[in-house]
Structure formats: C-alpha cells, structure tokens
Amino acid sequence: MAEQVVTRTYTASIRNQPQVQDDLDALGFSASKLWNVGRWVCDRVWSEIGHMPGHNELTSYLKSHERYDDLHSQSSQRVLQELAEAFNGWYGKRRNRDTRANPPKYRKHGDDHPRSTVTFKAAGFKLDTEYERVRLSKGSNLKDNRSDFILCEYQTRPDVDLSTVESVQQARAVWTGSEWELHFVCKVEIEVSEAPGQKTVGVDLGINNFAALAYEDGHGELYPLNCLKQDDYFFSKRIARCDNSDSEQATRLNQKKSRRRTHYFHTLSKHIVQRCVEEGVGTIVVGDLSGIRDEEENGESKNWGKHGNLDLHSWAFDRFTDLLEYKAEMERIAVNDVSECDTSKSCWCCGQKRKANRVERGLYVCDECGTVANADVNGAENIRQKVSPSLRSEDRSNGWLAQPSTFLFDKETGAFAPQEQVTS
C-alpha cells in the first residue's frame, strides 16, 4: 500500500443550530441577493453588446456594490463565479440548439429570497478541531456589536476526524430545506493499492450506451442508458404537471431526479473500476468528448436530431469522468483522455475509415477486412489502441467484440449486474 493525497468533502451537522440559524439565514439570503444583482448585470450586458461577462468581469463590476459587502469578499467572489459558470453552461446549450435550455434564474420566490449555499475559503473561516468549532466570517454590512463572525459547533461522522486531514480548503454552509449543515472540502492522505496490472481498457461514452468498454484481451462490455432515460421521462412528465416550475413540488422532483442521477454515476464509475481491478487493468483510456458539439469541417454545431441534441446536453460526461478518475486513483489505475476523432467510423482491425461501415446503430461491419463488431465497442477499441496498439485476433473481431456482455442498473439492489440477472 502507498500513501496519496486526495480531495474529499465531509458533511457535518451543526450542534448549536438554534443559536446560529438567524445569522446563517442572513448570509444565505445575502448570497441570493448578490446572485440576483449579478444576474441583472449579466442580462444588461448581454442585451447591450451581446457579450456574456465572465467571473472576473462580474467581480470588477460589483466590487463596489453594497450587496457585495454583505458577505466575506471570498464568499462573494464564489457566488459570482457560480453565476458565471451557470451562464456559460446555458450559452453552450443555446449554441447547440437546445430549445429547452434556459438562462440561470433569479433566486426569488415572490418577495422572499431563498437561502443559498455560502462558501468560505481560507481567509473566511477558522477551524478549531480540538473543540469541534468553526468561525465563519460575516460580511462587513452584517457585522454587529456582538461579533464579526458566526461560531458553529459541528459534528462529523464517527469515522471522520478533521484534525488528521492534510488541510481543510473550504467550508460551506448548506441549507438542506429544514436546517443548515456544513461541508468541509479537505486534502486527505489515504492508502491506495498497488496497480492491479498492466492491461488497458478503452471507454467510449455515448447517448444510447452510456459506456462501452473494450478490454485488451478482446472482450467488451456495454452499459445502456435505459435507466436514466426512464427517469428523465418520468420526472419530466411529473414536473410538467406542476402549476409552476419554481414551485416546491417541482423543486423536490428536480432534486430527487438529480440525486438518482448522481447515484447512477457513482455506482457506474465504482463498478467499472472494480471490473478493471478484476481484469488486471492498469490504464483506463476514455474518449475526450469536449469537441463533440463542433462539426470538424466548418466548426459549426453538429445536428444530432431533435432528441439527440437534447440527450447530448443531458449527458454529464465531464462529471462522470471526474468520478471515474478519483475512484480509479484509489486503486492506482491511471485514467487517460484521448481524442475521439474518427473512432466511430474507423475499423479497429485494418484502420479503414468509412462511415457506411456502421451499418446499423449497434453493428459495425468492415467491407475491407470483414471485421464484425458492436459499433460502440469498436469505437472503444479504437480509443484503447491510441494508447496501447495490439495485433488482430480473430476472436476479437467476430467473437467478444461482436457480442459484448451487457450490464444493467438494477433498481432493486441499486447496483449494476449482468443483463440476465436483472429483474427490475
């Protein structure tokens, strides 16, 4: 076993909730007000010059605004950074014809502001692990005669001791809907296993099969997206029946949908890493999808069809790749990103590039060498070979690559299992 420093987030309850809730409410409301001011500025700049201001521009515009001083300067910067990131995400979807995409909304319900998450960076909090207390700085406008900070008494899980972590980088005050809780973002030194082996596996991410895997020894695996698509359909219908998209019922449904999606990504990434350990894989090669929205010839957006464009933007492949990387890191498995250019239309065996070889959605037949393979696994094998080229094996073309194993998410157990074992 070896030591390695990684980033982890630990949740803690607040023991003196009644004493600090009013002060935390004031910070949460202030964060929403600052968000709304920044939202108004973005709207005006966009309307006037067609430009979306970034985080640094927003901070420059609003540094002298009275709402900016309601929070600690670093906390205010974080609110504006989140707003800029939200606008960038919306603008990317807008460019790619996602008609369902809406810009970030104002944080307001009638005349009331909701409680937003407040982030405290290094200069904004002081942690006392001996007495399990943390001091959270108020903004200059919210300081009173009693104090210029909020003293929270926290309690973590029994297996978490913040005094043993490498460093605590951030503290966040998060409103759960009924009370406040604290999230500590920490650098933690952990023991990691030796690399399970020297083999490689290619991972192709897609719309119908969220992940297709091609292992070095020739066999492939598919992870269909059916479960998430069913959730999207179910929750979209339920939310559409709500009187208002900002209603409490719609908010709860969106939160439940998000939690289920998060669980799916965590479970899938954990399962894939465990399969790699079992197969002696030391390197996972993932296709880089950052350019998938651009047409190679003219730089314009590709048209994936009405449903394809919407599915494309509901992907959370960056988020999934991050989860895969940190779970693989604990097993000493490297994760490499490579370009997906031509991987879907190239034959893994002879290298011929011909779009027509993908004769059906799930079938790839090479008219040059006769290779037959599942289309997504063929792409995954091309991705894998960019890091670890291998010679042709007849079993690879017309055997395991043509008939990959299929793993489905079992709602009964909350885990992935071979298709024939899943009943839900």
Secondary structure, DSSP 8 states (H G I E B T S, - for coil): -EEEEEEEEEEEEETTHHHHHHHHHHHHHHHHHHHHHHHHHHHHHHHHHS----HHHHHHHHTTSGGGGGS-HHHHHHHHHHHHHHHHHHHHHHHTT-TT------S-BTTB-----EEE-GGGEEEETTTTEEEEE--GGG--SS-SEEEEEEE--TT--GGGSSEEEEEEEEE-SSSEEEEEEEEEEEEE-----SEEEEEEE-SSEEEEEEETTS-EEEEE-HHHHHHHHHHHHHHHTSS-TTSHHHHHHHHHHHHHHHHHHHHHHHHHHHHHHHHTEEEEEEEE-TTTTB-TTTS-B----HHHHHHHHH--HHHHHHHHHHHHHTTT-EEEEEE-TTTTTB-TTT--B-GGG--BTTEEE-TTT--EEEHHHHHHHHHHHTTS-----HHIIIIITTS-EEEEEETTTTEEEEGGG---
